[in-house]
Amino acid sequence: MSRLRLQNLNVDARSWHDRTWICNPILQNIDVTMRSMRNIQRCFCTTTATAASATTTTAVPPSPLNHHKTGHEELRTGYTHLFPGLSPTIDRTPAIDFRRTIRSEQHTTQTSGKVPGFVQANFVALPKEHAFDFAMFALRNPKACPILAITEPGNPCPSNIAPTADLRTDIPKYQVWHDGVLTEETTNITNAWTPDMVGFLLGCSFSWEDTLKQAGHCPRHMEEQCNVPMYRTNVLNRKAGPFGGHLVVSMRPYKAHEISNVASITECYPGAHGGPVHWGDPTALGISITDPPHWGDAVFMSDKDDVPVFWACGVGSHTAIMEAKLPLVITHAPGHMFVCDVKDHELYVEGS
């Protein structure tokens, strides 16, 4: 896969007003308990990638993990110059209608597989005084946190990707953080939203899952109708201000012969984490897939030929929030995403 053509963004240390001006040109154009016995049972069924790769008849391709760790710092959002903004010729009512079911609390569960064809996004909201540092954090960690939208202070509408949405009500489940500690989960944050709150929407791998399914590579958690398993790794995020933390990855098992095609498909969506950061031995990331995932649900893995494949995950922003210990931050609950009006194919970037 050739290198994707991505925009770079240079940012200097100016006032919040000047910093917002720098970021806006890119955005203007597009403006711990176990969850259930099922998880326990599945955990006993999982095996390490070492056993999987040892018994598979197809060689596992070399992992891209070293490239991810040693790659140069990229300052970019989730967009390229190929995205012109929301075209009025595309029907976006399925996303709008789905958000209505969330706003009315008819839908309060995870969103994997919901509204196929539409982009999903991670959510972070925090006071204006910390928004520039978080924007820099996202720009320095574009694999985990590809920026799709930044709202004006106090405005809960991400007008460039969902002009009728309200970030205070249109996500199935929110998490409220005080001093880096999760203190509440709720379905409505209207009372917690402050006049200086800035909302961020960051790309999510749920966006290309239907594409994988259509290509014959349906993710295991979609088959099992549960949330994707997510793990906190030993890989450090690139720091910005008080935000650091560790890379979080989502895991989907595949056969060795599927990995190259799965990687090629997902690499075409840099606005949704792009291609995998690693596959194979999970200990290279400092994790064990025989243990319950840190977030989401465990999935069944064959002891014969399933190889775990790992993608950067927006929940890495939660580890940054824990480390920053700010007085107030609001996020989505892992797996409970914001559904945008943007179609998946509008974020597609063909390799050059």
C-alpha positions in Angstrom: 0.0 0.0 0.0 1.5 3.3 -1.0 1.7 6.2 1.4 -1.7 7.9 1.8 -1.7 11.6 0.9 -2.4 13.4 4.1 -2.4 17.0 5.0 0.1 18.3 7.6 -0.6 21.0 10.0 2.0 23.2 11.7 0.9 24.8 15.0 2.8 27.4 17.0 2.2 28.6 20.6 -0.3 31.5 20.3 -3.4 32.5 22.2 -6.5 30.3 22.0 -8.1 32.6 19.5 -5.0 32.4 17.2 -4.7 28.7 17.7 -8.3 28.1 16.8 -7.6 30.2 13.6 -4.8 27.8 12.7 -6.9 24.7 13.2 -10.1 26.0 11.5 -9.0 26.0 7.9 -8.8 22.2 7.9 -12.1 21.9 9.8 -13.9 24.7 7.9 -13.9 22.7 4.7 -15.7 19.9 6.3 -16.7 22.7 9.2 -13.8 -3.1 37.1 -15.8 -5.8 37.2 -16.3 -8.5 34.5 -19.2 -7.5 32.4 -20.9 -10.9 32.2 -20.3 -14.7 32.4 -20.1 -14.6 28.6 -16.8 -12.7 28.9 -15.4 -15.2 31.4 -16.4 -18.1 29.1 -14.8 -16.5 26.1 -11.6 -15.7 27.9 -11.1 -19.4 28.6 -11.5 -20.0 24.8 -8.8 -17.5 23.8 -5.2 -18.4 23.1 -2.1 -16.4 22.5 -1.1 -15.4 19.0 2.1 -17.4 19.4 0.0 -20.7 19.5 -2.2 -19.4 16.6 0.7 -18.5 14.4 2.6 -21.7 15.2 -0.3 -23.9 13.9 -1.5 -21.9 11.0 -0.6 -23.1 7.5 -0.2 -19.6 6.1 2.7 -17.4 7.2 1.8 -14.3 9.2 3.1 -11.1 7.5 5.6 -9.0 9.5 3.9 -6.8 12.1 3.9 -3.0 11.5 4.4 -2.3 15.2 8.0 -1.1 14.9 7.0 1.3 12.1 4.2 2.7 14.4 6.6 3.1 17.3 9.5 4.7 15.4 7.5 6.6 12.7 8.0 10.4 12.5 5.5 12.6 14.2 2.6 13.6 12.0 0.5 16.6 12.7 -2.8 15.9 10.8 -6.5 15.5 11.2 -8.7 12.7 10.0 -9.3 14.5 6.6 -7.4 14.9 3.4 -8.0 17.4 0.6 -10.3 14.9 -1.1 -13.1 15.5 1.3 -15.2 18.5 0.1 -17.7 18.6 3.0 -21.3 17.3 3.2 -22.8 17.0 -0.2 -26.5 17.8 -0.4 -27.0 15.1 -3.0 -26.4 12.3 -0.5 -29.2 11.0 1.7 -28.1 11.3 5.3 -31.5 10.6 7.0 -30.5 7.2 8.4 -27.8 8.8 10.6 -30.2 11.6 11.6 -33.0 9.2 12.4 -30.7 7.0 14.5 -29.5 10.0 16.5 -33.1 10.7 17.2 -33.6 7.3 18.8 -30.5 8.0 21.0 -31.8 11.4 22.0 -35.1 9.9 23.0 -33.2 7.1 24.9 -34.7 4.4 22.8 -31.2 3.3 21.9 -28.7 3.2 24.8 -26.3 0.4 23.9 -23.1 0.1 21.9 -23.2 1.1 18.2 -21.0 -1.4 16.3 -22.9 -2.5 13.2 -25.5 0.2 13.6 -26.4 2.5 10.7 -23.9 0.7 8.3 -22.3 3.0 5.8 -22.0 6.0 8.1 -18.9 7.2 10.0 -18.8 6.8 13.7 -16.8 8.9 16.1 -15.2 9.0 19.6 -16.2 12.0 21.8 -14.3 14.2 24.2 -15.5 17.5 25.7 -13.5 19.7 28.0 -13.2 23.4 29.0 -11.8 25.9 26.5 -8.6 26.5 28.6 -7.5 22.9 27.9 -8.8 22.6 24.4 -5.7 23.7 22.5 -3.5 21.2 24.4 -6.0 18.4 23.6 -6.1 19.4 20.0 -2.3 19.2 19.9 -2.5 15.8 21.6 -4.9 14.5 18.9 -2.8 16.0 16.1 0.3 14.3 17.4 -1.5 11.0 17.7 -3.6 10.8 14.5 -3.7 7.0 14.4 -5.6 6.9 17.7 -7.3 10.3 17.6 -8.0 11.5 14.0 -9.9 14.8 14.4 -13.2 15.0 12.5 -14.7 18.0 14.3 -14.0 20.7 16.9 -16.9 22.7 18.1 -17.0 26.4 19.1 -16.8 26.9 22.9 -20.3 26.3 24.4 -21.8 25.1 21.1 -22.8 21.4 21.2 -23.4 21.1 17.5 -20.6 19.7 15.2 -21.9 21.6 12.2 -19.3 20.4 9.7 -20.3 16.7 10.1 -23.8 16.7 11.6 -25.6 20.0 11.4 -28.7 18.9 13.3 -26.9 17.1 16.1 -26.5 17.9 19.8 -23.5 16.4 21.4 -25.2 16.6 24.8 -27.9 14.1 24.0 -27.0 12.2 20.8 -24.5 9.6 22.2 -25.9 6.4 23.8 -23.8 6.6 26.9 -21.4 9.2 28.3 -18.7 9.1 30.9 -18.0 12.1 33.2 -14.5 12.4 34.6 -13.3 14.5 37.6 -9.6 14.9 38.4 -8.9 11.9 36.1 -11.4 9.6 37.8 -14.5 8.3 36.2 -17.3 9.4 38.4 -20.5 8.9 36.4 -22.1 7.2 33.4 -25.2 8.9 31.9 -27.3 9.1 28.8 -27.6 12.9 28.9 -24.9 15.6 29.7 -27.0 18.7 29.3 -26.6 19.6 32.9 -22.8 19.0 32.9 -22.2 21.0 29.7 -20.7 24.4 30.5 -20.6 27.7 28.4 -16.9 27.2 27.7 -17.1 23.5 26.8 -15.4 22.5 23.5 -16.4 19.2 21.9 -14.1 17.0 19.9 -15.1 14.2 17.6 -12.4 11.7 16.7 -12.6 8.9 14.0 -13.6 5.4 15.0 -12.9 2.0 13.5 -16.6 1.1 13.6 -16.7 3.2 10.4 -15.1 0.6 8.2 -16.4 -2.5 9.8 -19.3 -2.9 7.3 -16.8 -2.5 4.5 -14.8 -5.5 6.0 -18.0 -7.4 6.3 -19.0 -6.8 2.7 -15.5 -7.9 1.6 -15.9 -11.3 3.5 -14.0 -10.3 6.6 -16.8 -9.7 9.1 -15.3 -8.7 12.5 -15.8 -11.4 15.1 -17.6 -9.1 17.6 -20.1 -8.2 14.9 -20.8 -11.9 14.4 -21.2 -12.4 18.1 -23.3 -9.2 18.4 -21.2 -7.7 21.2 -18.7 -4.8 21.7 -15.2 -4.9 20.3 -12.5 -5.9 22.8 -10.1 -3.0 23.7 -6.8 -3.2 25.5 -4.5 -0.7 27.1 -0.9 -1.3 25.8 2.5 -0.4 27.1 3.1 1.9 24.1 3.1 5.6 25.2 1.1 8.2 23.4 2.9 11.3 22.2 2.4 14.0 24.9 0.9 17.4 24.5 0.6 19.6 27.6 -0.9 17.5 30.4 -2.2 14.8 28.0 -0.2 11.6 27.6 -1.3 8.2 28.6 -1.0 4.9 26.6 -2.0 3.7 23.3 -5.3 1.7 23.4 -6.0 -0.9 20.7 -9.1 -2.7 19.5 -8.7 -6.3 18.5 -10.2 -8.4 15.8 -9.0 -11.9 15.1 -8.4 -13.1 11.5 -6.8 -16.0 9.7 -3.2 -15.4 8.6 -4.2 -15.4 4.9 -6.7 -12.6 5.5 -4.4 -10.1 7.3 -2.9 -8.5 4.2 -6.3 -7.8 2.6 -7.8 -6.6 5.9 -4.9 -4.2 6.4 -5.1 -2.9 2.8 -8.9 -2.2 3.2 -8.6 -0.3 6.5 -5.5 1.6 5.5 -7.7 3.5 3.1 -9.6 5.1 6.0 -7.0 7.3 7.9 -10.0 9.2 9.4 -11.0 6.0 11.1 -7.6 4.9 12.6 -6.4 3.5 9.2 -4.5 0.2 9.1 -3.5 -2.0 12.0 -0.6 -1.0 14.3 0.2 -4.7 15.1 -0.8 -8.3 14.6 0.4 -11.5 16.1 2.1 -11.8 19.6 0.1 -9.5 22.0 2.9 -9.5 24.5 4.7 -7.1 22.1 2.1 -4.6 23.2 2.3 -5.6 26.9 -1.1 -7.3 26.9 -2.6 -10.7 27.2 -5.7 -11.6 25.3 -6.4 -14.6 27.6 -7.4 -11.9 30.2 -10.6 -10.0 30.0 -10.3 -6.9 27.8 -9.9 -3.5 29.6 -13.0 -2.3 27.7 -15.6 -4.0 25.6 -16.2 -7.8 25.4 -14.0 -10.8 24.9 -14.6 -12.7 21.7 -14.0 -16.4 20.8 -10.6 -17.2 19.3 -9.7 -20.6 17.8 -6.6 -22.2 19.1 -5.7 -23.3 15.6 -5.4 -20.4 13.2 -6.8 -17.1 14.6 -4.3 -14.3 14.7 -5.2 -11.2 16.8 -5.0 -8.0 14.7 -4.8 -4.7 16.6 -5.9 -1.2 15.5 -5.3 2.1 17.3 -8.4 3.1 19.3 -9.9 6.4 20.4 -10.2 5.2 23.9 -6.5 6.1 24.1 -7.8 9.6 24.7 -9.3 8.3 28.0 -5.9 7.2 29.2 -4.7 10.7 28.4 -7.6 12.2 30.4 -6.7 10.0 33.4 -3.2 11.2 33.3 -4.1 14.9 32.9 -6.4 14.8 35.9 -8.4 17.9 34.8 -11.3 19.0 37.0 -13.9 18.1 34.3 -13.9 16.1 31.1 -16.8 14.3 29.4 -16.3 11.4 26.9 -18.4 8.7 25.3 -18.5 5.3 27.0 -16.3 2.9 25.0 -18.2 1.4 22.1 -21.1 3.9 22.4 -20.2 6.2 19.6 -21.5 9.3 17.9 -22.9 8.6 14.4 -22.0 11.3 11.9 -23.8 12.4 8.7 -20.6 11.6 6.8 -20.7 8.4 4.7 -17.8 5.9 5.0 -16.9 6.3 1.4 -16.4 10.0 1.8 -13.4 9.3 4.0 -11.9 6.8 1.7 -8.4 7.6 0.4 -7.0 5.6 -2.5 -3.3 4.7 -2.2 -1.2 6.8 -4.5 
